Amino acid sequence: MDYIGYKCPVCDKYFHVGDDVVVCPECGTPHHRECYQNLGRCANADKHKDGYDYQQDVVNESSDNNSNFIECKKCGFKNDSDAFFCNKCGNALFEVKTEQQNQNPQYQQNPQNGQNQQGQPFDTSPFGPNVVMFDPLAGVNPNTDMGDSVTAGEVAKFVKQNTPYFILVFNNIKKFARSRFNFSAMLFGGGYLLYRKMYKIGAIITAIQTALTIAYLYLNYYIASNNAYDKLFEATANNDYNAFLHHYAELPQKDLYFILLFVFISFATLVLDIAIGFCANRMYYKHCIKEITKIKTETKEPSKVSETLVKKGGVNIPLALSLWFTYIIISYLPQFFS
């Protein structure tokens, strides 16, 4: 059993790589050798008569708590369940063994010559042979400067959700001044920006989109419920262009303006959505660099920078859900006046 990340029951300190660990031959409890010698017995000796098993106790404790946090195997720090790196020591929290490595015997380790059966060096990962680490930085070095002395590792801690995507996007923006189209931002507009905690620009765009949506719904309801437009609808359904122009010319001037305004609002909404899709990643990049720089400047204790990045970064899910329900309510409002 690998005891890295577990605590010595005597000194209550985590085991680290290279520690001299001794295990109780009766119950399997690990101790620092010095702690065991100083105590002169197993720390759980009083439980031996009850058949205590350290490994079973660890398994039970892990199954009860593993949904709430991820414990770093290097330092034992308990991280949020959505973290990729340890917020204390920076160690990667995930490991993945590929299906090919599990099934193909050619990838087995050959300890005699340090090579696999294909003559290639085997993996010397600290987690064991043939183990591929999951990389939330998508291959980008954690120390890569993403702008204003902000590293990729710091960006990963601040972004949290969907880190690999944004690390690659930010790296392209920094190196090549190229971004990607963000379809989520196009679909959800200002709500997406607020979800990513860009509150100022998100609030402005959300207000604009809300106004456009209310105007669109009102005009759509007015046109659909006004009998003056029945002949226009009939001509449209029959694809009769001449009849459509004839009936359109007979409408009162006020109704003509309503149709033009309806078309303009529909076009403006589409243009705004597409523009947000093109600009969202750049806006988020600038937001992240600005906020991370601010956190690093204002945090007096350097050791707490990582903790602050994780706390202030990420997303605002409750706000996103509340905006979604608000939009649904607004969409159904015209039906209550019909």
VEXLO-850156 format. One line per 4 residues: their letters; for each residue x, y, z of C-alpha. Coordinates in Angstrom, 2 decimals. Layout:
BEGIN
a	X Y Z | ...
//
This chain:
BEGIN
mdyi	0.00 0.00 0.00 | 1.26 3.49 -0.85 | 1.17 5.60 2.33 | 2.11 8.91 0.69
gykc	-0.56 11.43 1.66 | -1.63 9.59 4.83 | -0.79 10.73 8.36 | 1.45 9.17 10.93
pvcd	-0.84 8.49 13.94 | 1.90 9.52 16.37 | 3.09 12.92 15.09 | -0.02 13.55 12.94
kyfh	2.17 14.59 9.99 | 1.76 13.40 6.40 | 4.07 10.80 4.89 | 6.19 12.10 2.02
vgdd	8.38 10.52 -0.61 | 11.59 9.29 1.03 | 10.21 9.02 4.57 | 11.38 6.04 6.63
vvvc	8.09 4.26 7.30 | 7.52 1.14 9.38 | 4.25 -0.78 9.46 | 2.69 -2.58 12.39
pecg	2.84 -6.33 11.58 | -0.49 -6.93 13.31 | -2.84 -4.21 11.99 | -0.83 -2.58 9.17
tphh	-0.76 0.94 10.66 | 2.18 2.95 9.20 | 4.43 5.09 11.41 | 7.53 7.17 10.98
recy	10.30 4.86 12.24 | 11.40 7.44 14.79 | 7.83 7.91 16.03 | 7.34 4.15 16.38
qnlg	10.59 3.75 18.30 | 9.81 6.67 20.61 | 6.33 5.32 21.37 | 7.60 1.77 21.72
rcan	4.46 0.21 20.26 | 1.82 0.61 17.57 | -0.32 3.72 17.98 | -3.42 1.53 17.51
adkh	-2.30 -1.25 19.86 | -5.41 -0.79 22.00 | -7.55 -1.73 18.96 | -5.73 -4.95 18.15
kdgy	-7.98 -7.04 20.38 | -10.96 -5.91 18.28 | -9.34 -7.05 15.04 | -8.53 -3.53 13.82
dyqq	-7.31 -3.35 10.17 | -5.69 -0.08 9.07 | -6.16 -0.65 5.34 | -9.87 -1.43 5.72
dvvn	-10.29 1.69 7.85 | -8.63 3.81 5.15 | -10.88 2.33 2.45 | -14.03 3.02 4.48
essd	-12.98 6.58 5.24 | -12.10 7.24 1.60 | -15.47 5.91 0.31 | -17.35 8.16 2.73
nnsn	-15.48 11.35 1.89 | -14.07 11.12 -1.65 | -17.00 13.02 -3.18 | -16.29 16.12 -1.13
fiec	-12.57 16.57 -1.78 | -9.49 15.22 -3.48 | -6.55 14.50 -1.21 | -3.11 15.17 -2.64
kkcg	-0.97 12.02 -2.51 | 2.18 14.08 -2.14 | 1.36 16.38 0.78 | -2.06 15.19 1.95
fknd	-3.80 18.55 1.40 | -7.55 18.21 0.83 | -8.53 20.02 -2.38 | -11.89 20.88 -3.91
sdaf	-13.37 18.03 -5.96 | -13.03 20.04 -9.19 | -9.33 20.88 -8.71 | -6.67 19.55 -11.10
fcnk	-3.56 20.52 -9.13 | -2.96 20.54 -5.40 | -3.51 24.07 -4.10 | -0.72 23.62 -1.55
cgna	2.16 21.90 -3.36 | 1.04 22.05 -7.02 | 1.16 18.26 -7.52 | -1.14 16.80 -10.20
lfev	-4.19 15.17 -8.62 | -5.18 12.77 -11.40 | -3.54 9.85 -13.16 | -4.85 7.87 -16.11
kteq	-3.63 4.54 -17.50 | -4.42 4.32 -21.20 | -6.50 1.42 -22.56 | -3.65 0.46 -24.92
qnqn	-1.24 0.20 -22.02 | -3.67 -1.93 -20.05 | -4.28 -4.40 -22.88 | -1.07 -4.51 -24.93
pqyq	1.66 -6.66 -23.30 | 4.28 -4.88 -25.42 | 4.00 -1.97 -23.03 | 4.96 -4.04 -19.99
qnpq	8.01 -2.96 -18.06 | 11.23 -4.94 -18.48 | 13.29 -4.23 -15.34 | 16.42 -5.89 -16.68
ngqn	17.21 -3.44 -19.46 | 14.90 -0.53 -18.62 | 13.00 -0.97 -21.89 | 9.68 -2.35 -23.05
qqgq	9.43 -5.15 -25.55 | 9.56 -2.65 -28.40 | 13.01 -1.53 -27.23 | 11.72 1.83 -25.97
pfdt	12.37 3.21 -22.47 | 9.53 2.45 -20.10 | 7.69 5.16 -18.19 | 9.37 6.10 -14.91
spfg	6.40 8.03 -13.53 | 6.38 8.30 -9.71 | 2.97 6.61 -9.82 | 4.41 3.51 -11.50
pnvv	5.17 2.24 -15.01 | 2.86 2.93 -17.96 | 0.97 5.65 -16.08 | 0.06 8.75 -18.05
mfdp	-0.70 11.85 -16.04 | -3.84 13.79 -16.88 | -2.64 17.25 -17.86 | -5.17 20.04 -17.20
lagv	-2.75 22.49 -18.84 | -3.07 20.69 -22.19 | 0.69 20.35 -22.58 | 1.52 23.95 -21.69
npnt	4.29 24.38 -19.13 | 2.85 25.63 -15.79 | 5.54 28.34 -15.72 | 4.66 29.70 -19.18
dmgd	4.08 33.45 -19.09 | 0.50 34.13 -20.18 | 0.96 37.90 -19.91 | 1.96 40.45 -17.24
svta	4.06 37.78 -15.46 | 0.99 35.60 -14.88 | 1.86 31.91 -15.30 | -0.23 29.17 -16.89
geva	-0.39 27.42 -13.52 | -1.92 30.49 -11.92 | -4.42 30.79 -14.76 | -5.42 27.12 -14.28
kfvk	-6.14 27.70 -10.59 | -8.22 30.79 -11.37 | -10.17 29.36 -14.33 | -10.86 25.94 -12.77
qntp	-13.73 24.74 -15.02 | -12.72 23.77 -18.58 | -9.08 24.63 -17.91 | -7.45 22.80 -20.88
yfil	-9.59 24.71 -23.38 | -8.84 28.13 -21.93 | -5.13 27.45 -21.39 | -4.73 26.68 -25.11
vfnn	-6.86 29.67 -26.13 | -4.98 32.06 -23.84 | -1.64 30.72 -25.03 | -2.64 31.35 -28.67
ikkf	-3.83 34.85 -27.81 | -0.54 35.60 -26.05 | 1.75 34.12 -28.73 | -0.14 34.58 -32.00
arsr	-2.91 37.09 -31.20 | -5.43 34.46 -32.35 | -8.50 33.31 -30.49 | -11.37 30.86 -31.01
fnfs	-15.08 31.33 -31.53 | -16.93 30.59 -28.28 | -20.27 28.96 -29.10 | -21.36 28.87 -25.46
amlf	-20.90 32.63 -25.22 | -22.87 33.11 -28.45 | -25.79 31.03 -27.15 | -25.94 32.47 -23.63
gggy	-24.54 35.96 -24.22 | -24.26 38.16 -21.16 | -25.33 35.26 -18.96 | -22.19 33.37 -19.98
llyr	-20.00 36.37 -19.08 | -21.68 36.63 -15.67 | -21.24 32.87 -15.22 | -17.50 33.43 -15.77
kmyk	-17.59 36.23 -13.16 | -17.09 39.08 -15.63 | -19.73 41.03 -13.78 | -19.33 44.52 -15.23
igai	-19.32 43.77 -18.96 | -21.68 40.84 -18.34 | -24.25 43.07 -16.66 | -24.10 45.63 -19.48
itai	-24.55 43.04 -22.23 | -27.24 41.23 -20.26 | -29.17 44.49 -19.88 | -28.93 45.15 -23.64
qtal	-29.99 41.63 -24.52 | -32.86 41.74 -22.03 | -34.13 44.98 -23.56 | -33.88 43.54 -27.07
tiay	-35.63 40.35 -25.97 | -38.52 42.20 -24.31 | -38.94 44.45 -27.35 | -38.82 41.44 -29.69
lyln	-41.40 39.51 -27.66 | -43.72 42.52 -27.43 | -43.55 43.26 -31.16 | -43.94 39.60 -32.01
yyia	-47.02 39.38 -29.77 | -48.46 42.61 -31.21 | -47.96 41.51 -34.83 | -49.27 38.00 -34.23
snna	-52.41 39.19 -32.43 | -53.25 42.07 -34.84 | -55.73 41.10 -37.56 | -54.24 43.76 -39.84
ydkl	-51.34 41.40 -40.50 | -53.44 38.36 -41.42 | -53.19 39.02 -45.16 | -49.41 39.43 -44.84
feat	-49.15 36.08 -43.10 | -51.31 34.47 -45.78 | -49.16 35.90 -48.58 | -46.01 34.72 -46.80
annd	-47.40 31.19 -46.38 | -48.25 31.09 -50.11 | -44.87 32.55 -51.11 | -46.74 35.27 -52.98
ynaf	-44.23 38.11 -53.07 | -46.44 40.52 -55.03 | -49.38 40.01 -52.67 | -47.07 40.55 -49.69
lhhy	-45.89 43.93 -51.06 | -49.45 44.95 -51.90 | -50.79 44.21 -48.40 | -47.68 45.70 -46.81
aelp	-48.28 49.01 -48.62 | -51.87 49.10 -47.31 | -50.82 48.92 -43.65 | -51.05 52.05 -41.46
qkdl	-47.78 53.91 -41.06 | -47.53 52.90 -37.38 | -47.73 49.22 -38.28 | -45.11 49.70 -40.99
yfil	-42.73 51.06 -38.38 | -43.46 48.12 -36.09 | -42.50 45.63 -38.80 | -39.29 47.50 -39.62
lfvf	-38.44 47.71 -35.93 | -39.15 44.00 -35.49 | -36.79 43.13 -38.35 | -34.12 45.51 -37.02
isfa	-34.27 44.05 -33.48 | -34.05 40.49 -34.84 | -30.99 41.42 -36.92 | -29.36 43.37 -34.05
tlvl	-29.83 40.42 -31.68 | -28.19 38.04 -34.13 | -25.25 40.39 -34.75 | -24.75 40.90 -31.00
diai	-24.78 37.16 -30.32 | -22.18 36.50 -33.03 | -20.01 39.38 -31.82 | -20.04 37.98 -28.27
gfca	-19.01 34.58 -29.64 | -16.00 36.16 -31.34 | -14.97 38.40 -28.44 | -15.78 36.33 -25.32
nrmy	-12.46 34.47 -25.09 | -10.41 37.65 -25.48 | -12.53 39.39 -22.85 | -12.09 36.46 -20.49
ykhc	-8.35 36.38 -21.13 | -8.01 40.07 -20.20 | -10.27 39.53 -17.19 | -8.17 36.61 -15.89
ikei	-4.84 38.40 -16.33 | -6.19 41.53 -14.64 | -7.74 39.70 -11.67 | -4.78 37.38 -11.11
tkik	-2.36 40.33 -11.17 | -4.61 42.15 -8.70 | -4.74 39.13 -6.37 | -0.96 38.69 -6.46
tetk	-0.46 42.37 -5.69 | -3.00 42.62 -2.87 | -2.32 39.29 -1.13 | 0.23 40.04 1.57
epsk	1.18 36.42 2.24 | 2.58 34.73 -0.92 | 1.62 31.33 0.48 | -2.06 32.29 0.27
vset	-2.01 33.42 -3.36 | -3.02 29.98 -4.66 | -5.84 29.70 -2.15 | -7.15 33.15 -3.10
lvkk	-6.97 32.37 -6.83 | -9.10 29.27 -6.34 | -11.56 31.10 -4.09 | -12.11 34.13 -6.33
ggvn	-11.87 32.32 -9.65 | -14.05 29.66 -11.18 | -17.66 30.23 -12.13 | -20.88 31.49 -10.56
ipla	-23.37 28.68 -11.10 | -26.24 30.07 -8.94 | -26.19 33.33 -10.91 | -26.25 31.45 -14.21
lslw	-29.25 29.36 -13.11 | -31.15 32.41 -11.85 | -30.59 34.19 -15.19 | -31.82 31.14 -17.07
ftyi	-35.06 30.98 -15.05 | -35.53 34.74 -15.47 | -35.21 34.41 -19.23 | -37.79 31.62 -19.28
iisy	-40.22 33.76 -17.29 | -39.72 36.73 -19.62 | -40.23 34.48 -22.67 | -43.61 33.31 -21.40
lpqf	-44.86 36.71 -20.23 | -46.68 37.57 -23.51 | -48.85 34.47 -23.13 | -50.32 35.84 -19.91
fs	-51.64 38.90 -21.79 | -53.18 37.00 -24.68
//
